[in-house]
Amino acid sequence: MSSLTLWSRPAGDTDRWVRDFFGPAATADWFKPVISGFRPAAEIVKDGDDAVVRLELPGVDVEKDVNVEVDKGRLVIHGEHRDERAGEEDGRTLREIRYGSFRRTFQLPAHVTGEAIAASYDAGVLTVRVTGAYSGTQAQRIAITK
């Protein structure tokens, strides 16, 4: 795997970067049509050897309605944004806030286990730190013999 330098990548190259690091399943999930619910915005940043995944989840009760799991080598974040005022409509409601179920999936490097993952929530942002996700990702030069 190649060495990654996020700050020097062109802005339009994010999808390729995610595919290169997390595998094709990470971005394939992003392009599936959303049938219902909503799709929280996500970002993945490098912090030393760690990968930090942030999802915007304002108004979501993360203790009741969000699960962060490791399943078959993937980081899976799923839950529901509930509309507590669903019965209060009077026919003149404009809705731009999306409610419903969501699921985001990110392929993890093979050496990462569930013990390396920690999640926290603050100010409407769920932050998942994958400790050591970038360790061992430096290119190693192999000597050529004659």
C-alpha positions as CSV (number, residue, x, y, z in Angstrom):
1,M,0.0,0.0,0.0
2,S,1.3,3.5,-0.8
3,S,2.0,6.2,1.7
4,L,-0.8,8.7,2.0
5,T,-0.6,12.5,2.3
6,L,-4.1,13.9,2.6
7,W,-3.2,17.6,2.5
8,S,-1.5,17.4,-0.9
9,R,-4.2,15.5,-2.7
10,P,-6.4,17.4,-5.3
11,A,-9.9,18.0,-4.0
12,G,-11.5,15.8,-6.6
13,D,-9.4,12.8,-5.7
14,T,-11.0,12.0,-2.4
15,D,-13.0,9.0,-3.8
16,R,-9.8,7.4,-5.2
17,W,-8.0,8.0,-1.9
18,V,-10.8,6.3,0.1
19,R,-10.9,3.3,-2.4
20,D,-7.1,3.0,-2.2
21,F,-7.0,2.9,1.6
22,F,-10.3,1.3,2.7
23,G,-11.0,-0.8,-0.4
24,P,-13.8,-0.7,-3.0
25,A,-16.6,-1.4,-0.4
26,A,-16.0,1.9,1.3
27,T,-16.9,4.0,-1.7
28,A,-19.3,1.6,-3.3
29,D,-21.5,2.1,-0.3
30,W,-21.6,5.9,-1.0
31,F,-23.1,5.6,-4.5
32,K,-26.0,3.3,-3.7
33,P,-29.3,5.1,-4.1
34,V,-31.0,6.2,-0.9
35,I,-34.4,4.7,-0.8
36,S,-35.5,6.2,2.5
37,G,-34.0,7.8,5.5
38,F,-30.9,9.9,5.3
39,R,-27.2,9.6,4.7
40,P,-25.1,11.5,7.3
41,A,-22.2,13.4,5.9
42,A,-18.8,11.7,6.6
43,E,-15.2,12.6,6.5
44,I,-12.1,10.4,7.1
45,V,-8.9,12.1,8.2
46,K,-5.4,10.9,9.1
47,D,-4.1,11.8,12.6
48,G,-0.7,10.3,13.0
49,D,-1.1,6.5,12.5
50,D,-4.8,6.8,13.3
51,A,-7.8,7.2,11.0
52,V,-10.5,9.4,12.3
53,V,-14.0,9.0,10.9
54,R,-16.5,11.8,11.6
55,L,-20.2,11.6,10.9
56,E,-22.6,14.6,11.2
57,L,-25.5,13.4,13.4
58,P,-27.2,16.5,14.9
59,G,-30.3,15.8,16.8
60,V,-29.7,12.1,17.0
61,D,-29.8,10.3,20.4
62,V,-26.6,8.3,20.0
63,E,-27.1,6.3,23.2
64,K,-30.4,4.9,22.0
65,D,-30.3,5.2,18.3
66,V,-26.7,4.6,17.0
67,N,-24.5,1.5,16.8
68,V,-20.8,1.4,16.0
69,E,-19.7,-2.2,15.1
70,V,-16.9,-4.1,13.5
71,D,-18.3,-6.8,11.2
72,K,-16.3,-9.0,8.9
73,G,-13.4,-6.5,8.6
74,R,-15.7,-3.5,8.2
75,L,-16.5,-0.5,10.4
76,V,-20.3,-0.3,10.4
77,I,-22.1,2.7,11.8
78,H,-25.9,2.5,11.7
79,G,-28.9,3.9,13.4
80,E,-31.9,6.1,13.1
81,H,-32.8,9.8,13.2
82,R,-36.2,9.8,14.8
83,D,-38.8,12.5,14.1
84,E,-40.3,13.2,17.6
85,R,-42.9,15.6,16.1
86,A,-44.3,13.3,13.4
87,G,-47.8,13.6,14.6
88,E,-47.8,17.4,14.9
89,E,-48.2,18.1,11.1
90,D,-51.0,20.6,10.2
91,G,-50.7,20.4,6.4
92,R,-48.6,23.5,6.1
93,T,-45.2,21.9,7.0
94,L,-42.0,22.4,5.0
95,R,-39.6,19.6,5.7
96,E,-35.9,19.9,4.8
97,I,-34.6,17.8,7.7
98,R,-34.3,14.1,6.8
99,Y,-35.4,11.4,9.2
100,G,-35.1,7.6,9.1
101,S,-32.6,4.9,9.2
102,F,-29.0,5.2,8.1
103,R,-26.0,2.9,7.6
104,R,-22.4,3.7,6.7
105,T,-19.8,1.0,6.1
106,F,-16.0,1.5,5.8
107,Q,-13.5,-1.3,5.0
108,L,-10.9,-1.6,7.7
109,P,-7.2,-2.6,7.1
110,A,-6.7,-6.3,7.9
111,H,-4.6,-5.7,11.0
112,V,-7.3,-3.6,12.8
113,T,-9.5,-5.2,15.4
114,G,-12.4,-4.0,17.4
115,E,-10.1,-3.2,20.4
116,A,-8.5,-0.5,18.2
117,I,-11.7,1.5,17.8
118,A,-13.1,4.1,20.1
119,A,-16.2,6.3,19.5
120,S,-17.3,9.6,21.0
121,Y,-20.1,12.1,20.4
122,D,-19.9,15.9,20.8
123,A,-21.8,18.8,19.3
124,G,-23.7,16.7,16.8
125,V,-20.6,14.9,15.5
126,L,-19.9,11.2,16.0
127,T,-16.1,10.7,16.0
128,V,-14.7,7.2,15.5
129,R,-11.0,6.8,16.0
130,V,-9.3,3.7,14.4
131,T,-6.0,3.4,16.3
132,G,-3.1,2.3,14.2
133,A,-5.0,2.2,10.9
134,Y,-2.0,3.7,9.1
135,S,0.7,1.8,10.9
136,G,2.7,-0.3,8.5
137,T,1.4,1.4,5.4
138,Q,4.7,2.9,4.4
139,A,6.2,1.6,1.2
140,Q,9.1,-0.7,1.7
141,R,11.9,-0.8,-0.9
142,I,12.9,-4.3,-2.0
143,A,16.5,-4.8,-3.2
144,I,16.9,-6.1,-6.7
145,T,19.7,-8.7,-7.1
146,K,21.6,-9.5,-10.3
